[in-house]
Amino acid sequence: MVHLRARLAAFIRNARGDVPQRVFARKIGVAQSTIMRIENEDQNVTLDTLEQLCKAFRLDVGDLFPADRDPARKTGARVYPPAMRTPSAASSAMVHDSARQKTKSSKS
């Protein structure tokens, strides 16, 4: 499994391209050593730095960490499709009322 730190480091290196770390760091308002440590996976990114990265790349945080196409394959987790809503299913909602069920069973 690729850790988020590694994914972010690779993204920054690729997105930064040929722009030197020093120039890029100055643009987003952090020290060059911060960019170096993030790219080398030696430092966790702070929320402030993450926000600055998103602004610099004009991205949302979710774009920095794209969803895995098949999470079940890598984690073994069960992935369920979203529930389908149909007009008949929406009108026949099931309600469990234990007090009402007790009254019914005591009358029988």
N, C-alpha and C positions, 0 to 999 in steps of 0.2 A: 504494500500500500504506500502510495506517495503521500508524504505529509504535506500539510498546508504550507509549511515554511519552505519546503523544496519547490512547491508549485509557484509560490509567490516569487521566490528568487529567480526561477527560470523565466517567469513572465516579465519581471523588471529588466533582466538582462536582454531579453529579446525585444521588448518594447522600447527600451532606451536606445538600442541600436548602436550607432557610432558616437553618440553623444558621450563625452567623458563623464565619469562619475562625479567629478568636482562640479562641472557645469550643471549637471542634472540635479545634484544635491542643492546647489544654490537656488535653482529654479523652484524647488519645492520647499525650501526653507529648513533643510536639515544639514548636518555635517557630512562631509564626504565619507568619513569613517562609518557613519550610520548606514549609508548605501552599501559600502563595501561589506560590512558585517551582515546585512540582510541578504545580499547576493551570495555570500559565502555560507549562508545558513547558520551563522554564529549568533544571531540576535533575533529575538521575536520582535515583530513590528508593533508599535504602539497604535492605539486608535487614532491619535492625531496624525501620525505619519501615514497611516492607511488612508485617512481622509485626504491628505495632501497628494498621495499617489493617485487616488481616484480623480481628483481635480486635474492633475497634470495630464493624465491619460484620457480625461473626459469619459470616465467609466463609472458604473455603479459597482459597489463592493461585490455583488454577485457575479459581475463580469470577470473579476480577478480570480474567482474560484468557481469555474464552470462546473455544473453538475456532471457526475460520472454518467456515462450512457447506460451502464449496466451495473448499478451498485450491488445487486444481489450476487453477481459473479465474484466480486472481490471481497465482500464482507460476509457472505452467507446469509444475509438478512432476507426476510420475506418481503417482497414488494407487491402490494395489492393495487389493482387498477382503481381509479376513482369510481365511486358509486354512480350508477346511472339513475337519472331522475326521469320518471315518466309521470304523466298526469294521474294515472291510476294509483301508482305507488305513493305519490304525494298526498292523495286524498285518503288513503287507507293507513294512516300512521298508527302504529301500535303503542298503546299507553298501558303501562302496568300500574295498577292501583291496588296495593295489597290490602287496604282497609275494605275496599269494595269486594274483593275476592273472598275475604273472611266472612263478610255478611252473607254472600251468596252461598258459601259452603255450609254455614250454620243454619240456613233456611231449608236446606235439602234434607 
